[in-house]
Amino acid sequence: MECKDYTPFSSPSSSSSPTHLHSPSSFNPSPSLPPPPPVVLSPCAACKILRRRCVEKCVLAPYFPPTEPYKFTIAHRVFGASNIIKFLQELPESQRADAVSSMVYEANARIRDPVYGCAGAICHLQKQVSELQAQLAKAQAELVTSQCQQRNLIALICMEMTQSQEPILQQQVQMMDTTCFLDDSTWEPLEE
């Protein structure tokens, strides 16, 4: 609300000197404080789209703000405004925000897939999960098989190494035994 011809010090009946009221010395408005702008409340997106007056206690206003008109447009296209209003009025206020986000999600899914809606997306995701679980089971089985093969290979290599080293060790032991007897330095002379 804008005020025109505002004179704070006089009223039309008590005006004795009109020149005194408009003189720069008596009226000094503060340049740093402009008058407050008029408050204009924007209707919610639902009321704007439905072209109706948005009342103070509009059921749709908290959930369909004027900055997000696409939410109401999508939900309205699938469910209809009266059904959305009835549905929200039946719910307690604590559950309404979740209900609106669910309705918008379901409406998006229904627009993308008119036949199955969210159920189509759920079936698709369940199919992906089962395929991935089968791939995981197959990969785990291959991992167990390769681990068993690795253990068997290591055991075989260790067994071959011990078998191939046994004759060499036996030869070394025999050579040490015979060289020990033949070496003169190992014998001490007899003292008489």
C-alpha positions, 0 to 999 in steps of 0.5 A: 500500500503506497501513501500519497501526499503524506504530511506527518505534522498536520491534518487538514483542519489544523493547518495554519501555515502551509508554507511552513509545513513544506519548507526544508527546515521543518520536513526532513525525510531520512534518505536512508530509510525508504518506505517499505515495499508493498507485500505481495503474496504469490499464490501457490503453484496449484492455485496459479495453475487452477486459476483460483484465489489462494486462500490463507489456509490453502491445503496445497500451498505448503507442498506446491510452492510457486517456485515449483509449478511442474510438481503440481502440473504432473500430479494434477495431470495424473490424479486430478486436483480434487483427488489430491486435495481429498487425499491430503485432507484425509492424512495427518499433516505429518504425513502430507509432505511424504504423500505429495512427494510419492504422488509426484514420483508416481505421476512421473512414472505413470507419464513415462510408462502409462501401463505399469507406472512405478510397477514397471520400474520396480520389475525392471530393477528386480530383474537387474538385481536377480541378474546381478545376483546370478553373476555374483554367484558365478563369479564367487564359484569361479573364485573358489575354483581358482583358489582350489586350483592354486592350492593344488598347484602349490602343493604339487610344486612343493611335493616335486621340489622335496622329491627332487631335492631328496636325492641331492641331499642324500648324495651330499650327506653320503659325500660328507660322510665319506670325505670325513673319513678320508680327510687326514686333517680330521684325524688327530695323530696318536700320541705315545 
